[in-house]
């Protein structure tokens, strides 16, 4: 127990359960992961607020509800092999690692890959691998995956990511032609060539920048 345990419990009840998050494993993971160890010191008191927070370099740690929603939609089990695109602070990767067997998380900005790695190790998550590369191309060396979470908005679903799903695997990705507003889409691979797509609702993520994402603005 740490001094934020009561705030986390309140977060779970007021932000997650009240909005329909039901999976007990996801709720327990959100109760457990110390989000305050993934935000900058000057924002620590806001760690459990119902909003995203800046983590530097124009990027954000996602709102707790969105992390829980994505984890629930990914249908993670203890055996799942998972890939996350957009490590940022490392927080969502920590939540995912509470729910599955192994997580690889990819970040394109080297400073943030270092930040995610430092935060994850500092919070005791030694089983998460952080890699620095263009995650719009996934990570073929360890493919296929049971679950892929993309934490940045793409103009269209990257075909390479779909191809890295196992049969039965799930990909959650924000997709939209606007740089900052997207639909959260769940894609399920039914067979080699068959993919089912569902819209889980409107979201606002930072852009996925890369070969199968948006062009680099710099
Ligand atoms: N999951 C994070 C939040 C991620 S914000 C957390 O829990 O804190 C989105 C992140 O995606 C940013 O850090 C951004 O740099 C990264 N990103 C954008 N395009 C990317 C790409 N092509 N490959 C990997 N990371 C990317």
py3Dmol code that shows the C-alpha trace and the ligand (Angstrom):
import py3Dmol

protein = """\
ATOM      1  CA  UNK A   1       0.000   0.000   0.000  1.00  0.00           C
ATOM      2  CA  UNK A   2       1.214   3.511  -0.742  1.00  0.00           C
ATOM      3  CA  UNK A   3      -0.202   6.906   0.150  1.00  0.00           C
ATOM      4  CA  UNK A   4      -2.186   7.038  -3.095  1.00  0.00           C
ATOM      5  CA  UNK A   5      -4.087   3.763  -2.575  1.00  0.00           C
ATOM      6  CA  UNK A   6      -7.278   5.558  -1.506  1.00  0.00           C
ATOM      7  CA  UNK A   7      -7.082   7.880  -4.542  1.00  0.00           C
ATOM      8  CA  UNK A   8      -6.667   4.885  -6.827  1.00  0.00           C
ATOM      9  CA  UNK A   9      -9.711   3.195  -5.312  1.00  0.00           C
ATOM     10  CA  UNK A  10     -11.721   6.367  -5.853  1.00  0.00           C
ATOM     11  CA  UNK A  11     -10.421   6.525  -9.450  1.00  0.00           C
ATOM     12  CA  UNK A  12     -11.565   2.940 -10.029  1.00  0.00           C
ATOM     13  CA  UNK A  13     -15.056   3.573  -8.673  1.00  0.00           C
ATOM     14  CA  UNK A  14     -15.737   7.073 -10.029  1.00  0.00           C
ATOM     15  CA  UNK A  15     -13.917   7.007 -13.355  1.00  0.00           C
ATOM     16  CA  UNK A  16     -13.971   3.343 -14.398  1.00  0.00           C
ATOM     17  CA  UNK A  17     -16.831   1.356 -12.835  1.00  0.00           C
ATOM     18  CA  UNK A  18     -19.292   4.219 -13.196  1.00  0.00           C
ATOM     19  CA  UNK A  19     -18.482   4.356 -16.933  1.00  0.00           C
ATOM     20  CA  UNK A  20     -19.000   0.648 -17.448  1.00  0.00           C
ATOM     21  CA  UNK A  21     -15.567  -1.000 -17.035  1.00  0.00           C
ATOM     22  CA  UNK A  22     -16.503  -4.442 -15.662  1.00  0.00           C
ATOM     23  CA  UNK A  23     -13.507  -6.763 -16.083  1.00  0.00           C
ATOM     24  CA  UNK A  24     -12.303  -7.473 -12.530  1.00  0.00           C
ATOM     25  CA  UNK A  25      -8.756  -8.192 -13.680  1.00  0.00           C
ATOM     26  CA  UNK A  26      -8.579  -4.786 -15.361  1.00  0.00           C
ATOM     27  CA  UNK A  27     -10.069  -3.035 -12.315  1.00  0.00           C
ATOM     28  CA  UNK A  28      -7.555  -4.795 -10.031  1.00  0.00           C
ATOM     29  CA  UNK A  29      -4.648  -3.831 -12.284  1.00  0.00           C
ATOM     30  CA  UNK A  30      -5.780  -0.190 -12.234  1.00  0.00           C
ATOM     31  CA  UNK A  31      -6.031  -0.419  -8.415  1.00  0.00           C
ATOM     32  CA  UNK A  32      -2.491  -1.773  -8.253  1.00  0.00           C
ATOM     33  CA  UNK A  33      -0.296   0.156 -10.723  1.00  0.00           C
ATOM     34  CA  UNK A  34       1.239   3.263  -9.074  1.00  0.00           C
ATOM     35  CA  UNK A  35       0.384   5.864 -11.737  1.00  0.00           C
ATOM     36  CA  UNK A  36       2.122   8.571  -9.653  1.00  0.00           C
ATOM     37  CA  UNK A  37       5.468   6.910 -10.482  1.00  0.00           C
ATOM     38  CA  UNK A  38       4.817   7.525 -14.209  1.00  0.00           C
ATOM     39  CA  UNK A  39       4.076  11.271 -14.123  1.00  0.00           C
ATOM     40  CA  UNK A  40       6.554  14.115 -13.647  1.00  0.00           C
ATOM     41  CA  UNK A  41       7.211  15.215 -10.046  1.00  0.00           C
ATOM     42  CA  UNK A  42       5.469  18.558 -10.500  1.00  0.00           C
ATOM     43  CA  UNK A  43       2.262  16.792 -11.573  1.00  0.00           C
ATOM     44  CA  UNK A  44       2.302  14.056  -8.948  1.00  0.00           C
ATOM     45  CA  UNK A  45      -0.725  15.373  -7.055  1.00  0.00           C
ATOM     46  CA  UNK A  46      -2.773  15.133 -10.281  1.00  0.00           C
ATOM     47  CA  UNK A  47      -1.750  11.541 -11.004  1.00  0.00           C
ATOM     48  CA  UNK A  48      -5.203  10.076 -10.414  1.00  0.00           C
ATOM     49  CA  UNK A  49      -7.239  12.882 -11.994  1.00  0.00           C
ATOM     50  CA  UNK A  50      -9.717  12.066 -14.735  1.00  0.00           C
ATOM     51  CA  UNK A  51      -7.597  13.446 -17.595  1.00  0.00           C
ATOM     52  CA  UNK A  52      -4.433  12.944 -19.655  1.00  0.00           C
ATOM     53  CA  UNK A  53      -1.286  14.711 -18.373  1.00  0.00           C
ATOM     54  CA  UNK A  54       1.694  16.147 -20.252  1.00  0.00           C
ATOM     55  CA  UNK A  55       4.877  14.051 -20.109  1.00  0.00           C
ATOM     56  CA  UNK A  56       7.091  16.373 -22.199  1.00  0.00           C
ATOM     57  CA  UNK A  57       8.038  16.567 -25.893  1.00  0.00           C
ATOM     58  CA  UNK A  58       4.396  17.328 -26.748  1.00  0.00           C
ATOM     59  CA  UNK A  59       3.199  13.884 -25.594  1.00  0.00           C
ATOM     60  CA  UNK A  60       0.769  12.727 -22.865  1.00  0.00           C
ATOM     61  CA  UNK A  61       0.050   9.890 -20.467  1.00  0.00           C
ATOM     62  CA  UNK A  62      -3.488   8.747 -21.349  1.00  0.00           C
ATOM     63  CA  UNK A  63      -6.513   9.326 -19.109  1.00  0.00           C
ATOM     64  CA  UNK A  64      -6.990   6.356 -16.723  1.00  0.00           C
ATOM     65  CA  UNK A  65     -10.399   5.510 -18.238  1.00  0.00           C
ATOM     66  CA  UNK A  66      -8.937   5.187 -21.746  1.00  0.00           C
ATOM     67  CA  UNK A  67      -6.175   2.853 -20.508  1.00  0.00           C
ATOM     68  CA  UNK A  68      -8.784   0.673 -18.759  1.00  0.00           C
ATOM     69  CA  UNK A  69     -11.105   0.728 -21.787  1.00  0.00           C
ATOM     70  CA  UNK A  70      -8.310  -0.364 -24.117  1.00  0.00           C
ATOM     71  CA  UNK A  71      -7.106  -3.108 -21.756  1.00  0.00           C
ATOM     72  CA  UNK A  72     -10.650  -4.453 -21.370  1.00  0.00           C
ATOM     73  CA  UNK A  73     -11.224  -4.400 -25.132  1.00  0.00           C
ATOM     74  CA  UNK A  74      -7.940  -6.276 -25.708  1.00  0.00           C
ATOM     75  CA  UNK A  75      -9.334  -9.283 -23.755  1.00  0.00           C
ATOM     76  CA  UNK A  76      -5.945 -10.031 -22.197  1.00  0.00           C
ATOM     77  CA  UNK A  77      -5.275 -13.332 -20.446  1.00  0.00           C
ATOM     78  CA  UNK A  78      -2.320 -14.592 -18.391  1.00  0.00           C
ATOM     79  CA  UNK A  79      -0.861 -16.227 -21.523  1.00  0.00           C
ATOM     80  CA  UNK A  80      -1.191 -13.259 -23.875  1.00  0.00           C
ATOM     81  CA  UNK A  81       1.836 -11.979 -25.788  1.00  0.00           C
ATOM     82  CA  UNK A  82       1.283  -8.244 -26.250  1.00  0.00           C
ATOM     83  CA  UNK A  83       2.659  -5.342 -28.211  1.00  0.00           C
ATOM     84  CA  UNK A  84       2.051  -1.687 -27.359  1.00  0.00           C
ATOM     85  CA  UNK A  85       2.832   1.145 -29.765  1.00  0.00           C
ATOM     86  CA  UNK A  86       3.534   4.477 -28.035  1.00  0.00           C
ATOM     87  CA  UNK A  87       5.274   3.805 -24.698  1.00  0.00           C
ATOM     88  CA  UNK A  88       5.174   7.437 -23.539  1.00  0.00           C
ATOM     89  CA  UNK A  89       5.523   7.265 -19.749  1.00  0.00           C
ATOM     90  CA  UNK A  90       5.313   3.444 -19.667  1.00  0.00           C
ATOM     91  CA  UNK A  91       2.105   3.509 -17.575  1.00  0.00           C
ATOM     92  CA  UNK A  92      -0.205   1.647 -19.968  1.00  0.00           C
ATOM     93  CA  UNK A  93       2.501  -0.978 -20.556  1.00  0.00           C
ATOM     94  CA  UNK A  94       2.666  -1.511 -16.775  1.00  0.00           C
ATOM     95  CA  UNK A  95      -1.116  -2.007 -16.608  1.00  0.00           C
ATOM     96  CA  UNK A  96      -0.971  -4.428 -19.560  1.00  0.00           C
ATOM     97  CA  UNK A  97       1.869  -6.375 -17.969  1.00  0.00           C
ATOM     98  CA  UNK A  98      -0.332  -6.998 -14.890  1.00  0.00           C
ATOM     99  CA  UNK A  99      -2.812  -8.683 -17.243  1.00  0.00           C
ATOM    100  CA  UNK A 100      -0.717 -10.780 -19.611  1.00  0.00           C
ATOM    101  CA  UNK A 101       2.412 -12.862 -20.015  1.00  0.00           C
ATOM    102  CA  UNK A 102       4.752 -10.446 -21.772  1.00  0.00           C
ATOM    103  CA  UNK A 103       4.664  -6.900 -23.155  1.00  0.00           C
ATOM    104  CA  UNK A 104       6.882  -5.284 -25.764  1.00  0.00           C
ATOM    105  CA  UNK A 105       6.337  -1.535 -26.023  1.00  0.00           C
ATOM    106  CA  UNK A 106       7.678   0.612 -28.876  1.00  0.00           C
ATOM    107  CA  UNK A 107       8.384   4.350 -28.695  1.00  0.00           C
ATOM    108  CA  UNK A 108       9.696   6.490 -31.571  1.00  0.00           C
ATOM    109  CA  UNK A 109      11.161   9.339 -29.447  1.00  0.00           C
ATOM    110  CA  UNK A 110      14.429   8.169 -27.798  1.00  0.00           C
ATOM    111  CA  UNK A 111      14.027  10.417 -24.701  1.00  0.00           C
ATOM    112  CA  UNK A 112      10.576   8.939 -24.056  1.00  0.00           C
ATOM    113  CA  UNK A 113      11.775   5.375 -24.617  1.00  0.00           C
ATOM    114  CA  UNK A 114      14.356   6.097 -21.880  1.00  0.00           C
ATOM    115  CA  UNK A 115      11.678   7.668 -19.668  1.00  0.00           C
ATOM    116  CA  UNK A 116       9.352   4.662 -20.083  1.00  0.00           C
ATOM    117  CA  UNK A 117      12.198   2.272 -19.325  1.00  0.00           C
ATOM    118  CA  UNK A 118      13.275   4.216 -16.215  1.00  0.00           C
ATOM    119  CA  UNK A 119       9.682   4.522 -14.940  1.00  0.00           C
ATOM    120  CA  UNK A 120       8.909   0.846 -15.547  1.00  0.00           C
ATOM    121  CA  UNK A 121      12.081  -0.383 -13.839  1.00  0.00           C
ATOM    122  CA  UNK A 122      11.556   2.122 -10.987  1.00  0.00           C
ATOM    123  CA  UNK A 123       8.055   0.756 -10.386  1.00  0.00           C
ATOM    124  CA  UNK A 124       9.331  -2.849 -10.479  1.00  0.00           C
ATOM    125  CA  UNK A 125       8.143  -3.872 -13.968  1.00  0.00           C
ATOM    126  CA  UNK A 126      11.164  -5.774 -15.190  1.00  0.00           C
ATOM    127  CA  UNK A 127       9.239  -8.006 -17.632  1.00  0.00           C
ATOM    128  CA  UNK A 128       8.331  -5.198 -20.065  1.00  0.00           C
ATOM    129  CA  UNK A 129      10.683  -4.648 -23.026  1.00  0.00           C
ATOM    130  CA  UNK A 130      10.943  -1.065 -24.291  1.00  0.00           C
ATOM    131  CA  UNK A 131      12.190  -0.601 -27.872  1.00  0.00           C
ATOM    132  CA  UNK A 132      12.870   2.604 -29.776  1.00  0.00           C
ATOM    133  CA  UNK A 133      11.657   2.448 -33.396  1.00  0.00           C
ATOM    134  CA  UNK A 134       8.751   3.286 -35.700  1.00  0.00           C
ATOM    135  CA  UNK A 135       5.904   1.306 -34.150  1.00  0.00           C
ATOM    136  CA  UNK A 136       3.578   1.935 -37.101  1.00  0.00           C
ATOM    137  CA  UNK A 137       5.488  -1.019 -38.570  1.00  0.00           C
ATOM    138  CA  UNK A 138       4.980  -3.078 -35.406  1.00  0.00           C
ATOM    139  CA  UNK A 139       7.759  -5.357 -34.199  1.00  0.00           C
ATOM    140  CA  UNK A 140       8.076  -8.291 -36.546  1.00  0.00           C
ATOM    141  CA  UNK A 141      10.852 -10.086 -34.627  1.00  0.00           C
ATOM    142  CA  UNK A 142       8.432 -11.302 -31.929  1.00  0.00           C
ATOM    143  CA  UNK A 143       5.236 -11.455 -34.016  1.00  0.00           C
ATOM    144  CA  UNK A 144       2.532 -12.752 -34.079  1.00  0.00           C
ATOM    145  CA  UNK A 145       0.791 -11.250 -31.020  1.00  0.00           C
ATOM    146  CA  UNK A 146      -2.425 -12.023 -29.161  1.00  0.00           C
ATOM    147  CA  UNK A 147      -3.022  -8.323 -28.595  1.00  0.00           C
ATOM    148  CA  UNK A 148      -1.706  -5.040 -29.992  1.00  0.00           C
ATOM    149  CA  UNK A 149      -2.576  -1.651 -28.433  1.00  0.00           C
ATOM    150  CA  UNK A 150      -1.806   1.541 -30.319  1.00  0.00           C
ATOM    151  CA  UNK A 151      -1.723   4.635 -28.079  1.00  0.00           C
ATOM    152  CA  UNK A 152      -1.523   7.203 -30.901  1.00  0.00           C
ATOM    153  CA  UNK A 153      -3.953   8.133 -33.664  1.00  0.00           C
ATOM    154  CA  UNK A 154      -3.418   6.800 -37.200  1.00  0.00           C
ATOM    155  CA  UNK A 155      -4.955   8.084 -40.461  1.00  0.00           C
ATOM    156  CA  UNK A 156      -5.828   4.463 -41.346  1.00  0.00           C
ATOM    157  CA  UNK A 157      -5.151   1.059 -39.798  1.00  0.00           C
ATOM    158  CA  UNK A 158      -1.560   0.028 -40.578  1.00  0.00           C
ATOM    159  CA  UNK A 159      -1.709  -3.195 -42.605  1.00  0.00           C
ATOM    160  CA  UNK A 160       1.624  -4.298 -41.138  1.00  0.00           C
ATOM    161  CA  UNK A 161       0.138  -4.244 -37.615  1.00  0.00           C
ATOM    162  CA  UNK A 162      -2.884  -6.297 -38.688  1.00  0.00           C
ATOM    163  CA  UNK A 163      -0.533  -8.832 -40.236  1.00  0.00           C
ATOM    164  CA  UNK A 164       1.277  -9.219 -36.878  1.00  0.00           C
ATOM    165  CA  UNK A 165      -1.880 -10.518 -35.125  1.00  0.00           C
ATOM    166  CA  UNK A 166      -2.383 -14.212 -34.374  1.00  0.00           C
ATOM    167  CA  UNK A 167      -5.648 -15.708 -35.618  1.00  0.00           C
ATOM    168  CA  UNK A 168      -8.123 -14.644 -32.921  1.00  0.00           C
ATOM    169  CA  UNK A 169      -5.845 -11.730 -31.945  1.00  0.00           C
ATOM    170  CA  UNK A 170      -7.103  -8.191 -31.230  1.00  0.00           C
ATOM    171  CA  UNK A 171      -5.734  -4.813 -32.336  1.00  0.00           C
ATOM    172  CA  UNK A 172      -7.035  -1.631 -30.664  1.00  0.00           C
ATOM    173  CA  UNK A 173      -6.199   1.548 -32.536  1.00  0.00           C
ATOM    174  CA  UNK A 174      -7.494   5.132 -32.744  1.00  0.00           C
ATOM    175  CA  UNK A 175      -8.177   5.871 -36.439  1.00  0.00           C
ATOM    176  CA  UNK A 176      -9.277   9.113 -38.077  1.00  0.00           C
ATOM    177  CA  UNK A 177      -8.481  11.665 -40.768  1.00  0.00           C
ATOM    178  CA  UNK A 178      -8.189  14.433 -38.127  1.00  0.00           C
ATOM    179  CA  UNK A 179      -4.782  14.681 -36.410  1.00  0.00           C
ATOM    180  CA  UNK A 180      -6.289  14.886 -32.913  1.00  0.00           C
ATOM    181  CA  UNK A 181      -9.722  13.175 -32.906  1.00  0.00           C
ATOM    182  CA  UNK A 182     -10.284   9.562 -33.829  1.00  0.00           C
ATOM    183  CA  UNK A 183     -12.594   6.564 -33.483  1.00  0.00           C
ATOM    184  CA  UNK A 184     -11.243   3.819 -31.266  1.00  0.00           C
ATOM    185  CA  UNK A 185     -11.358   0.719 -33.461  1.00  0.00           C
ATOM    186  CA  UNK A 186     -11.041  -2.928 -32.415  1.00  0.00           C
ATOM    187  CA  UNK A 187      -9.896  -5.272 -35.157  1.00  0.00           C
ATOM    188  CA  UNK A 188     -10.134  -9.005 -34.598  1.00  0.00           C
ATOM    189  CA  UNK A 189      -8.314 -11.417 -36.879  1.00  0.00           C
ATOM    190  CA  UNK A 190     -10.763 -14.197 -37.733  1.00  0.00           C
ATOM    191  CA  UNK A 191      -8.513 -16.079 -40.169  1.00  0.00           C
ATOM    192  CA  UNK A 192      -5.532 -15.424 -42.472  1.00  0.00           C
ATOM    193  CA  UNK A 193      -7.427 -12.938 -44.624  1.00  0.00           C
ATOM    194  CA  UNK A 194     -10.504 -12.151 -42.569  1.00  0.00           C
ATOM    195  CA  UNK A 195     -10.614  -9.192 -40.149  1.00  0.00           C
ATOM    196  CA  UNK A 196     -13.637  -7.942 -38.215  1.00  0.00           C
ATOM    197  CA  UNK A 197     -13.768  -4.274 -37.208  1.00  0.00           C
ATOM    198  CA  UNK A 198     -15.829  -2.578 -34.451  1.00  0.00           C
ATOM    199  CA  UNK A 199     -16.045   1.075 -33.449  1.00  0.00           C
ATOM    200  CA  UNK A 200     -15.728   1.555 -29.673  1.00  0.00           C
ATOM    201  CA  UNK A 201     -16.370   5.325 -29.759  1.00  0.00           C
ATOM    202  CA  UNK A 202     -14.696   8.722 -30.128  1.00  0.00           C
ATOM    203  CA  UNK A 203     -11.266   9.442 -28.572  1.00  0.00           C
ATOM    204  CA  UNK A 204      -8.499  12.082 -28.730  1.00  0.00           C
ATOM    205  CA  UNK A 205      -4.928  10.788 -29.041  1.00  0.00           C
ATOM    206  CA  UNK A 206      -1.686  12.404 -30.173  1.00  0.00           C
ATOM    207  CA  UNK A 207      -0.753  11.444 -33.768  1.00  0.00           C
ATOM    208  CA  UNK A 208       0.978   8.177 -34.712  1.00  0.00           C
ATOM    209  CA  UNK A 209       3.994   9.457 -36.647  1.00  0.00           C
ATOM    210  CA  UNK A 210       5.660   6.994 -38.981  1.00  0.00           C
ATOM    211  CA  UNK A 211       5.716   5.088 -42.235  1.00  0.00           C
ATOM    212  CA  UNK A 212       2.187   3.732 -41.793  1.00  0.00           C
ATOM    213  CA  UNK A 213       1.032   6.744 -39.739  1.00  0.00           C
ATOM    214  CA  UNK A 214       1.231  10.520 -40.264  1.00  0.00           C
ATOM    215  CA  UNK A 215       4.280  12.198 -41.811  1.00  0.00           C
ATOM    216  CA  UNK A 216       6.845  13.549 -39.328  1.00  0.00           C
ATOM    217  CA  UNK A 217       5.942  17.238 -38.735  1.00  0.00           C
ATOM    218  CA  UNK A 218       9.578  18.242 -38.005  1.00  0.00           C
TER     219      UNK A 218
END
"""
ligand_1 = """\
26
LIG
N 0.897 4.714 -23.502
C 1.472 5.969 -23.048
C 0.868 7.178 -23.689
C 1.313 7.328 -25.062
S 1.146 8.907 -25.848
C 1.427 6.102 -21.541
O 0.816 5.248 -20.877
O 2.033 7.045 -21.023
C 1.575 8.356 -27.451
C 3.028 8.029 -27.649
O 3.131 7.473 -28.958
C 3.968 9.220 -27.617
O 4.966 8.998 -26.674
C 4.536 9.268 -29.031
O 5.887 9.697 -29.103
C 4.395 7.835 -29.462
N 4.404 7.576 -30.903
C 3.853 8.299 -31.911
N 4.092 7.707 -33.100
C 4.797 6.561 -32.832
C 5.327 5.520 -33.651
N 5.213 5.493 -34.978
N 6.000 4.518 -33.036
C 6.150 4.492 -31.689
N 5.667 5.464 -30.868
C 4.988 6.483 -31.439
"""
view = py3Dmol.view(width=600, height=400)
view.addModel(protein, "pdb")
view.setStyle({"model": 0}, {"cartoon": {"style": "trace"}})
view.addModel(ligand_1, "xyz")
view.setStyle({"model": 1}, {"stick": {}})
view.zoomTo()
view.show()
